[in-house]
């Protein structure tokens, strides 16, 4: 019985994704776009980059400490989407972001993101692998946070973006940025890190908001369709839970 329900759910989800993806493709071909729920943190990313460029300072972005092979991989994938967007805009303006990572598999990903951004803007000869820095392994969380804070201070960053997997130690790096009096955007899936981050910024990407990075920053039909399907499934689950609670109350 449960196997049938699970299989049915997978099939329905796949059909919904297919339908909404094709619908988005038709809309975009007609020059129309589906409005997404406003998230101030995403809107602030380009603003931060612009302010850093005007000040002649690098924008710092950290991708956290989750690898691409574990349970937290979706968090790092979302963080890479953010880096891709900032790298494209920054390299086009001659001000590439300074990137830090705390996990080995993220370093070549970050380097490749910057290299592609330089290549797309016709300035590949300006690319340097050292623009992406490995700070500390995920077994040394507080060393990593302290190292990120040091990078922010030493390079006099003009803005700070921290997206990915962090714990409460994030407050060390965030406080270093706060002392520089620069704006910050922080996004993670760890509640303890988010609680610490609220002390230094109100530009937060909470849980699923971070996972929507691709849809907000790239806006491909499949990514927007994924958000729409998530909203539908969330509503269905909420209604199902409510109905079950009412039934148990009436029969209990």
N, C-alpha and C positions, 0 to 999 in steps of 0.2 A: 504494500500500500504506500509506504513512505517512498519507495523507489519510484513508483509511478508519479507521485506528487513532485518529487525532485526533478524527474525527467520532463514532466509537463512544464514546470517552472522554467527550466533551461530553454525548452523549445519556445515558450511564449516570450521570454526575454530576447532570444535571438531574432524572432520575428519582429518584435517591437524595435530593436536596434536597426534591422534592415529597413523597416518602414520609415522611421524617423531620419535615418541617414539619407535615403533617397529623397525624402521630403526636403531636407536641408539643402541637398544638391540642387534641386529645382529652384528653391528660393534664392540661393546664391547666384545661380545662373541668371535669374531675373533681377539681380542687384538688390535683393532684399535679405535682411539678416534678422535672426531671432534675438530680441533683446534679452540679455541675461541679468539676473539679479545684481544690482550694484554692490561691489565689494571695494571699499575705500583702499584696502591694502594693495590691490592690483592697480588701481588708478594711480597710486602713489609711487609705483615703481619707476615709471617714466619721469615723473616729477623729480624723484631723487637723482636719477641719472642726469637730468638737465641741470640741476643745481650743482652737482659735482663737476660737470663739464664747465659751467660758468665760473666756478671757483678754482678751476685748474687743478682739481684733486681727483684721485681715483675713487670709484665706487667699489666698495668691498662687498663680496658675496661669499657666503660660506654654505657648503652643501651638507654639513652635518657628518654623522659617523655611521650611517647605515650602508651596508654593501648592496650590491645588485643581485645577490644570490640568496638572501635570507627573507624572513617574514616581513621585514620592514622595507623591502625593495621598492614597493610602490611609492613610499615617501621620498626616496632618493630619485626615482624617475620623475616625480612631480618637480623636485628641486632642479633637476637638469633642464626641464622645460623653462623654468624661470631664468636659468643661466643662459640658455639659448637665445631668449628674447633680449636680455640685457647685453649679451655679447654682440648680437647683430646691431643693435642701436648704438652701443658704445664704440665698436670698431668703425662704424660708418661715420662717427663723429670724431674719430681720432682719439678716443678715450676709453680703451677696453677696461672691463672690470678686473679688479684684483681678486683672485679666487683662492679660497682655502678649503681643504678637505681633511677629513679625519678617518678615512678608510681607503685601503689600497686600490680597490677597483674603481673608486671615484676619480682618482687622479688622471688616468688616461682619458676618461670620459670628459672631464673638465678641459683637459688640454685639447682634445679633438673638437670640442664645442667652440673654443676660441680660434683654433686653426681654421675651421670651416667659416667662421664669421669673417676672419681676415680674407680668406679666399673669395668669399662672396662679394666683398667690397673692393676686390682688386688690389689688396695690400698684403698679400701673403708674405712678402719679404720682411715685413715688420713684425711678424709673429715670433714670439719667444716662449719656449716651453715653461720657463721660470715664472710666467704670469700666473700659473696655477701652482699652489704650494701644498705639499703634504705636511701637516702640522704635528699630529700625534695619532697613534693607533687608538682604536675604539676601547681598548683595555685601560687607557689612561684618559678618562673623560675630563678630569679637572686640569690635567696638563694641556689637553687640547683646547679647552675653553680659555685658559690663561695664554696659550700661544696665539689664539685668534685675537684676543684682546691686545696682545703685543703687536701683532701685524697691523691692526687698526691704528694704534697710536704711532708706531714708527713710520707708517706711510701716510699719516695725516689724512685718513680717508674722508671723503666728502659725503659719504652716506654708507649705511650699513644694512645689508639684506642677509638674513640668516634663515634658510629654509632647509628642511630635512629632519633627520632624527637627532634630537637632543634630549637631555635630561635637565634637572634643576640647575646643573652647573652652567647652563646657558647665561645665567645672570652675571657671571664673571665677564664674559665677552661683551654682553649688552651694556654692562655698567661702564666698561672701557669706552664704548662708543658714546654713551651718555655724557661722559666727562668731556668728550670732544665737542659736545653740543651739536650732534648731527642727527638727522632723522633716521628712523629705523623701521624696517618691515621684518616681522618675525613670523614664521609659519612652521608648525610641527604637529605631530599626532600624539605627543606626550602631554597629558594634562598637567603634570608637575612642571614641565618646562613652560607651558603657556601661563600657568599661575605666576611663575617667576617673571615672565616677560611683561606681564601687565603693569609691572612697576616702572617700566621704562618707555613703553610705547602703547598706543592704542591702535596701531596698524598691525593687526594680527590676522593670520590665516589659520583658522581653527579646524583641525581634522579634515573633513571632506572638502572644505574650501581650498585647502592646499592641493588636494587630489584633482581639483578642477582647473589646475594651472594651464593645462594644454588647451582647454576650451576657451578660457578667458584670454590667453596670450596668443594663441594661434588661430582658434576659431574654425578648425576644419569641420566638415559636415559630420563625420563620425564622432568627433569629440563632443560636439554640441548635442548630437543624438544620444550619446551616452549619459549626459547630464539629464536630459529629458526623461529617459528611461529610469534613471535613478529616482527622480522625483515621483514617477508613477509607482514604482515598486515601494518606495517609502510610504506613500499614501495608502497603498493596498495593505501593507504590513500593519500600519497604524490602525486602520479600520478593522482588520482581522483581530488584532489584540484587544481592541475595544469591544468587539462583538463577543469574543471569548470571555472577557471579564463580565459582561452583562449576563451572558448565559450562565456562568458559574454563580453569579450573585442570585439570579432568579431560581436556579435549581438547587442552590446550597442552602 
